[in-house]
Amino acid sequence: MHHARITAERTGPPLRLLLLLGNWTGGGAERVAVHLMNGLPALGHALAPLAGAPPLDVHLGLLHDGQAWRDQLDPARVHVAPEAARFGFDRPNRELLNPATLATGAALAPGAIRRIIAQVRPDVVMSFLKGTAILTWRALAGMPASARPRWIIREGNNILATARQESPGRLVQAASLALTGMAYRTADAILANARGMAGDLLGLLGLDPGRVHLIHNPVDIAAIEQAASIPAPDLPARPYILAVGRLEPQKGHDLLLEAFARSGMASSHELVILGQGSRHAALCAQAAGLGIAERVHFVGFTANPHAWMAAADLFVLPSRWEGFPNAAAEAMAAGAPLLLADCDYGSADLVADGVNGTLVPPGDAVAMAHAIRRLLANPAHRAALAAEGRRSVHRFARDRILARYARLVAEVAAVQPAPAASLRFIRA
């Protein structure tokens, strides 16, 4: 692969990084992007791992616009494609595979990405998730070598699980994975946010081990603790269990509803679900069918979920698959005891079962029901898990993780050449 020579004109302080996202709907990838946008420039020369490398000027390029956390970003550094309204990238993944959306995206999105790159003139582009990576691959393929930035793919989800869920058949699934592999093998670096994901990407996509890196997601512990101390105005009067996540099949809220009904704890607890998505109506109908509708509250998106986390008797993550579970890490920092489905990936990176949280097999509503009942019956055990969680979450403290991001960007930009290695996990 040929790269443009990085000249003093382009890389004099600061080094410019462009984050590319296909949509902006308030999910975990967007939350990480906010941390990178605001945290990397603020750290500046204080980052010890960089040994005096230039600070970072971070910009955000979007193929779909949204309002979540936009008040926390400098609008001068946010670049929305003029064609954003035509792409329809704010829909669930499976709906993005319809022919009209695919054709529009394939025809227009690479050009939109090239125009954002021409406007920002980054040294390094970091694309988020598979769909944006494929579009970025096509965009960079159409650029002359003298203008092409270096490229990091940040993967934050289970590629195999998403391919199975969003593909209408095995042929489409195989084609999707083949296309993904072609794109990922051309990147300068692939960044995974969970240990199992990093390992599986190698075999699944045939990647060069020297280009695969692991950096967990950042957790802004101080900000979470401050936000958790602000009372939420609409908390239930009774004790409650909390789940946070998009209302999509991946997040497993249907399993949680079944587990909550089976646990018998609706007699003493409410179930609160923060998030929005395409499954809202179906989940409401399921709760009614289980006879627990009066005990289940679908709150939607909230800018401060941490106050809800701090007051919850139990935080539950019922996901069928994950990347790195941001909401669970933030709940841990807010002081909630955790019950997580031990799915691929990320739950085991965050929780040691019985030490700082509880793990149950993924997709098992019966096991989840038993764990809910057991944990709610033992406040002392929950308190011990929560206390150890608050201690252990410091492994993912924001500035510590962002220092690793800055080091990777500097290495890829050749400010600090990467040493030869096999699978180089940049550990949190």
C-alpha positions in Angstrom: 0.0 0.0 0.0 1.4 3.4 -0.9 1.0 6.4 1.4 1.4 10.1 0.8 4.6 11.4 2.4 3.6 13.3 5.5 5.2 16.7 5.1 6.1 19.3 7.7 3.4 21.6 6.3 0.7 19.0 7.1 2.0 17.6 10.3 3.4 20.6 12.1 1.6 21.0 15.4 -1.1 19.9 15.7 -1.6 16.5 14.0 -5.1 16.5 12.4 -7.4 13.5 12.9 -10.8 13.1 11.2 -13.4 10.8 12.8 -15.9 9.5 10.2 -19.3 8.1 11.3 -22.1 6.9 9.1 -24.8 8.0 11.6 -25.3 10.0 14.8 -28.1 8.4 16.8 -26.8 8.5 20.3 -25.1 5.1 20.5 -21.8 3.9 21.9 -19.7 4.8 18.9 -21.0 8.4 19.0 -20.2 8.6 22.8 -16.6 7.5 22.1 -16.3 10.1 19.3 -17.4 12.8 21.7 -14.6 11.8 24.1 -12.1 11.8 21.3 -13.2 15.2 20.0 -13.0 16.9 23.3 -10.4 14.9 25.2 -7.6 14.4 22.7 -6.9 18.1 22.0 -7.2 18.9 25.8 -4.5 16.4 26.7 -2.0 18.0 24.4 1.7 17.6 25.2 0.9 16.2 28.6 0.5 12.7 27.1 3.6 10.8 28.4 3.4 7.9 25.9 3.8 10.3 23.0 7.2 11.6 24.2 6.7 15.1 22.8 4.7 14.2 19.7 2.4 16.9 18.3 -1.0 17.4 20.0 -4.1 16.5 18.0 -6.7 18.6 16.2 -9.8 16.4 16.0 -12.6 16.9 13.5 -15.9 14.9 13.0 -17.3 13.9 9.6 -20.9 12.7 9.5 -23.0 11.0 6.8 -26.1 11.5 9.0 -26.8 14.2 11.5 -28.5 14.0 14.9 -28.8 15.9 18.1 -27.4 13.6 20.8 -24.5 15.4 22.6 -24.1 17.9 19.8 -24.2 20.7 22.4 -20.9 19.2 23.7 -19.1 19.6 20.3 -17.5 22.6 18.7 -19.7 23.1 15.5 -16.7 24.5 13.6 -15.1 21.0 13.8 -18.2 19.1 12.8 -18.7 18.5 9.0 -22.0 17.0 7.8 -22.3 15.8 4.3 -24.8 17.9 2.3 -26.3 14.7 1.0 -27.0 13.4 4.5 -30.7 13.5 4.3 -30.6 11.3 1.1 -28.6 8.5 2.6 -31.2 7.3 5.2 -28.3 6.0 7.4 -30.3 6.6 10.6 -32.3 3.3 10.2 -31.6 -0.1 11.8 -28.8 -2.1 10.1 -31.1 -4.6 8.4 -33.1 -1.9 6.8 -29.9 -0.4 5.3 -29.6 -3.4 3.0 -32.6 -2.5 0.9 -31.6 -1.9 -2.8 -32.5 1.8 -2.8 -30.4 2.6 0.3 -27.5 0.5 -0.9 -27.5 2.2 -4.3 -27.7 5.7 -2.9 -25.0 5.1 -0.4 -22.7 3.4 -2.9 -23.2 6.1 -5.5 -23.0 9.2 -3.3 -21.3 8.4 0.1 -17.7 7.9 -1.2 -17.8 11.3 -2.9 -19.2 12.9 0.2 -16.4 11.4 2.3 -13.8 12.6 -0.2 -15.2 16.2 0.0 -15.1 16.1 3.8 -11.4 14.9 3.6 -10.6 17.7 1.1 -12.2 20.2 3.5 -10.5 19.0 6.7 -7.1 17.8 5.1 -6.5 15.2 7.9 -3.2 13.3 8.4 -5.2 10.4 9.7 -8.8 9.3 9.1 -10.5 7.0 11.7 -13.7 5.4 10.4 -16.2 3.9 12.9 -17.9 0.5 12.3 -18.2 -1.7 9.2 -20.6 0.2 7.0 -18.6 3.4 7.2 -15.4 1.5 6.8 -16.5 0.1 3.4 -17.6 3.5 2.2 -14.3 5.0 3.4 -12.4 2.3 1.5 -14.1 3.2 -1.7 -13.6 6.9 -1.0 -9.8 6.5 -0.4 -9.5 4.2 -3.5 -10.6 7.1 -5.6 -8.0 9.5 -4.2 -4.5 10.2 -5.6 -1.7 8.9 -3.4 -0.5 12.4 -2.8 -3.8 13.4 -1.1 -4.6 10.2 0.7 -4.5 10.3 4.5 -3.6 7.3 6.5 -6.5 5.2 7.7 -7.6 3.5 11.0 -10.7 1.4 11.1 -12.3 1.4 14.6 -14.5 -1.6 14.9 -16.9 -1.6 17.9 -19.3 -4.4 17.2 -19.5 -8.1 16.5 -19.0 -8.3 12.7 -20.1 -11.9 12.3 -23.3 -11.4 14.5 -24.3 -8.2 12.7 -23.7 -9.9 9.3 -26.0 -12.7 10.3 -28.7 -10.4 11.7 -28.8 -7.9 8.9 -28.4 -10.3 5.9 -31.5 -11.9 4.4 -29.6 -15.1 3.5 -26.3 -16.9 3.6 -25.2 -15.6 0.2 -25.7 -12.0 1.2 -24.0 -12.7 4.5 -21.0 -14.3 2.7 -20.8 -11.4 0.3 -21.0 -8.9 3.2 -18.1 -10.6 5.0 -16.0 -10.8 1.8 -16.5 -7.2 1.1 -15.7 -6.3 4.7 -12.5 -8.3 4.5 -11.4 -6.6 1.3 -11.9 -3.2 3.0 -10.3 -4.0 6.3 -7.2 -5.5 4.7 -6.3 -2.2 3.1 -6.4 -0.1 6.3 -3.2 1.0 8.0 -4.6 -0.2 11.3 -7.7 -1.9 12.7 -8.7 -1.0 16.2 -10.9 -3.3 18.2 -12.4 -2.4 21.6 -12.7 -5.8 23.1 -10.2 -8.6 23.5 -12.3 -11.4 21.9 -13.1 -9.1 19.0 -9.4 -8.4 18.3 -8.6 -12.1 18.1 -11.6 -13.1 16.1 -11.1 -10.4 13.4 -7.8 -12.0 12.5 -9.3 -15.3 11.4 -12.6 -14.0 10.2 -11.2 -11.3 7.8 -7.7 -12.6 7.2 -6.0 -9.6 8.7 -2.3 -8.9 9.2 -1.7 -9.4 13.0 0.7 -6.4 13.1 -2.1 -4.1 12.1 -4.7 -5.2 14.8 -4.8 -3.2 18.0 -6.9 -3.4 21.2 -8.0 -0.3 23.0 -11.0 -0.4 25.3 -13.6 2.4 25.3 -12.9 5.4 27.6 -15.1 6.1 30.7 -15.2 9.6 32.0 -15.4 8.6 35.6 -15.4 12.1 37.1 -18.1 13.4 34.8 -20.2 10.3 35.5 -19.9 10.7 39.2 -20.9 14.3 39.0 -23.9 13.6 36.7 -25.0 10.7 39.0 -25.3 13.1 41.9 -27.9 15.2 40.0 -31.4 13.9 40.9 -33.4 12.7 37.9 -36.9 14.1 38.1 -38.9 11.1 36.9 -37.5 8.2 38.9 -40.0 5.5 39.9 -41.4 5.6 43.4 -40.5 1.9 43.9 -37.1 0.3 43.6 -36.1 -0.5 40.0 -34.0 -2.5 37.7 -32.3 -0.5 34.9 -31.3 -1.4 31.3 -29.8 1.1 28.8 -29.5 0.6 25.1 -31.0 0.9 21.7 -34.3 -0.9 21.2 -33.0 -3.2 18.6 -32.7 -7.1 18.5 -28.9 -7.0 19.4 -29.6 -5.5 22.8 -31.9 -8.3 24.0 -34.6 -6.3 25.7 -37.1 -9.0 24.8 -35.0 -11.5 26.9 -34.9 -9.0 29.8 -38.7 -8.6 29.7 -39.1 -12.4 29.8 -36.5 -12.7 32.6 -38.2 -10.0 34.6 -41.6 -11.7 34.3 -40.1 -15.1 35.3 -38.2 -13.7 38.3 -41.4 -12.7 40.1 -39.7 -9.4 41.1 -42.4 -7.3 39.5 -44.1 -7.5 42.9 -41.4 -5.4 44.4 -39.5 -3.7 41.6 -40.1 -1.7 38.4 -38.1 -2.2 35.2 -36.8 0.9 33.5 -35.4 0.8 30.0 -33.6 3.9 28.6 -33.2 4.0 24.8 -35.1 4.3 21.6 -35.3 2.2 18.4 -37.4 0.3 16.0 -38.5 -2.4 18.5 -40.4 -0.1 20.8 -43.9 -1.1 19.8 -43.1 -4.8 19.8 -41.5 -4.6 23.3 -44.5 -2.7 24.7 -46.7 -5.5 23.3 -44.5 -8.2 24.8 -44.6 -6.5 28.2 -48.4 -6.4 28.0 -48.6 -10.1 27.0 -46.4 -11.0 29.9 -48.7 -9.1 32.3 -45.9 -6.7 33.4 -46.8 -3.6 31.3 -47.6 -1.5 34.4 -44.2 -2.3 35.9 -42.1 -1.5 32.7 -41.1 2.0 31.8 -39.7 2.9 28.4 -38.1 6.3 29.0 -36.4 6.9 25.6 -33.2 8.8 25.2 -32.0 10.8 28.2 -28.9 13.0 28.2 -28.1 12.0 31.8 -28.6 8.3 32.3 -26.1 8.3 35.1 -28.6 9.6 37.7 -30.8 6.6 36.8 -27.9 4.3 37.1 -26.8 5.5 40.5 -30.3 5.0 41.9 -30.9 1.5 40.4 -30.9 -1.6 42.6 -29.5 -3.5 39.6 -28.2 -2.7 36.1 -28.8 -5.4 33.5 -27.2 -5.8 30.1 -29.1 -8.6 28.3 -27.4 -8.2 24.9 -27.1 -11.0 22.4 -23.8 -9.5 21.2 -21.7 -6.4 21.9 -18.5 -4.6 21.1 -17.5 -3.1 24.4 -20.6 -2.3 26.6 -20.3 1.4 27.2 -23.5 1.6 29.2 -22.4 -1.1 31.5 -19.1 0.5 32.1 -20.8 3.8 32.9 -23.2 2.1 35.2 -20.3 0.6 37.0 -18.7 4.1 37.4 -22.1 5.4 38.7 -22.1 2.8 41.4 -24.7 0.3 40.1 -24.3 -3.4 40.7 -24.0 -5.2 37.3 -25.7 -8.3 35.8 -24.4 -8.9 32.3 -25.0 -11.4 29.6 -21.6 -12.9 28.8 -21.9 -12.3 25.1 -19.3 -11.8 22.4 -17.8 -9.3 23.1 -16.8 -7.1 26.0 -18.7 -8.3 29.0 -15.8 -10.5 30.2 -13.4 -7.6 29.6 -15.4 -5.5 32.1 -16.7 -8.0 34.7 -15.1 -10.9 36.6 -18.1 -13.0 37.6 -18.9 -12.8 41.3 -16.1 -10.2 41.9 -17.3 -6.9 40.4 -20.5 -8.1 38.8 -22.4 -11.1 37.6 -22.3 -12.9 34.3 -25.0 -15.2 32.8 -25.0 -17.1 29.5 -26.2 -14.9 26.6 -29.7 -15.6 25.3 -30.8 -17.4 28.5 -33.8 -15.7 30.0 -34.2 -18.4 32.7 -30.6 -17.9 34.0 -31.1 -14.2 33.9 -34.3 -14.5 35.9 -32.6 -16.6 38.6 -29.7 -14.1 38.8 -32.1 -11.2 39.1 -34.0 -12.9 41.9 -30.8 -13.9 43.7 -29.2 -10.5 43.5 -32.2 -8.5 44.6 -32.6 -10.8 47.6 -29.0 -10.0 48.8 -28.4 -6.2 49.2 -25.1 -6.8 50.9 -23.7 -8.8 48.0 -24.9 -6.2 45.5 -23.2 -3.5 47.5 -19.9 -5.4 47.5 -20.1 -6.0 43.8 -20.8 -2.3 43.2 -17.9 -1.2 45.4 -15.5 -3.4 43.6 -16.9 -2.3 40.3 -16.2 1.4 41.1 -12.7 0.4 41.9 -12.0 -1.7 38.9 -13.6 0.6 36.3 -10.6 2.9 36.7 -8.8 0.6 34.3 -10.9 2.4 31.6 -10.4 6.0 32.9 -10.9 8.4 30.1 -7.4 10.1 30.0 -5.7 6.7 30.3 -7.5 5.3 27.3 -7.2 8.5 25.3 -3.5 8.5 25.7 -3.5 5.1 24.0 -5.6 6.5 21.2 -3.2 9.4 20.7 -0.3 7.0 20.6 -1.9 4.8 18.0 -2.8 7.9 15.8 0.8 9.1 16.1 2.2 5.7 15.1 -0.1 5.4 12.1 0.8 8.9 11.0 4.5 7.9 11.3 5.2 10.5 13.9 6.3 7.6 16.1 7.0 4.6 13.9 5.3 1.4 15.2 7.7 -1.4 16.2 7.4 -4.7 14.5 5.2 -7.1 16.5 2.6 -9.8 16.1 -0.8 -9.1 17.6 0.0 -5.8 19.4 -2.7 -5.2 22.1 -2.5 -1.7 23.4 -3.8 -2.6 26.8 -6.1 -0.5 29.0 
